[in-house]
Amino acid sequence: MCVETMQTLKQRSIKKALPSSLLLIAGGIALLILFKCYGLPATLAPKQLTEVPVEELENTFVEARIDYLYDWYMNTEERREGSTASTITDMYYLIDCGPDHCMGLHVPRTLVQDTREMLKQNQSGNYNMVFSVRGTVLPMEGTQLQYYKDALGYDQMSGMQKDRFLLLYIDVDSVYGTNITTSWVMLVVSLALIVWGAVRLARALSGAYQKPLRRKLASMGDPQQMEERFDQFYQSREPVSGLRMDEEFFLYENGPKPTLLRPWEVAWAYQCTTNHYRGVIPTGKSYALRLRLMNGKQVDLSMPEQQVQAALEAMHDTMPGVVLGYSQETEAAYRGNREAFRQRWEAARPGCTARA
């Protein structure tokens, strides 16, 4: 194949693959940041709470053994509309942080029942319950900080007393405020997006999208001869709605991948219209050229309605064996007996379907 033609096809693939590839990569990176996935390595080797200096606690992922709860200072309740009953979804407790300090502990719904039972037992003099937690130490802010201070009478304390009560809390099972499991799931999703985008871009840059086209030409006859004929076709035929066609070749591009067919491999073509709604309100329409192939496959090429009609008109003039326009009768014939479509091509261009 002419180097110039191959380079043109490659550049078109790069142009089409680049925006979507960059969008996938950027989306993956955004998810990594949004769901705090960068904090996940710390969850594999958490530090012991009592071994971390107080001044280094903030934003550190720790593991802590909780053997006593002083009291709770805040919770969140969930109430269904029309119901007076409520469900506690999380709790905030005051706990020890080493021998000289106290801090907050935020537990999710899964630990609410156990910690409430432990608090009840602690307050009745029973200290046998112990549980371990993991989470990120975060600074208190907003409403939580105000409830914490109010519960302790923090603002009335002396400076020495305030030093004992850290304005920090352990956010259990979280990485910087995001659930650990959610972060791991989103890490997988984000890496998949990044790899997908990178692979698409790498394939475009390496010319991988043109390899099936080369194989198709080789299957049609002598590779060198067919490449020369294809080069003449590509250079001489102006695209109509992105399609190139003549008596010997039919070329379309779907995304970054160019696909080459013999004209008689296309059995049927028509406009496909999709109506879009928001609820029951129509918001617009989108259009595509739908190709139904002799092998039973279907290809949808999205384009404006005017371009669809221009493509169908060009196919009418250049590909006389193709059935144009949709009908239920044609649908039934296509599904039941595609031999009739081959015979139509044979009538229009005798001997064509026997060629590779």
Secondary structure, DSSP 8 states (H G I E B T S, - for coil): --HHHHHHHHHHHHHHHHHHHHHHHHHHHHHHHHTTGGGHHHHTS-EEGGGS-GGG-TT-EEEEEE----EEEEEEEEE-TT-S-EEEEEEEEEEEETTTEEEEEEE-HHHHHHHHHHHHHHHTT-----EEEEEEEEE--HHHHHHHHHHHTGGGS-HHHHHHEEEEEEEETEETTEEHHHHHHHHHHHHHHHHHHHHHHHHHHHTGGGHHHHHHHHHHS-HHHHHHHHHHHHHH---BTTBEE-SS-EEEEETTEEEEE-GGGEEEEEEEEEEEEETTEEEEEEEEEEEEETTS-EEEEE--HHHHHHHHHHHHHH-TTSEES--HHHHHHHHH-THHHHHHHHHHSTTGGG--
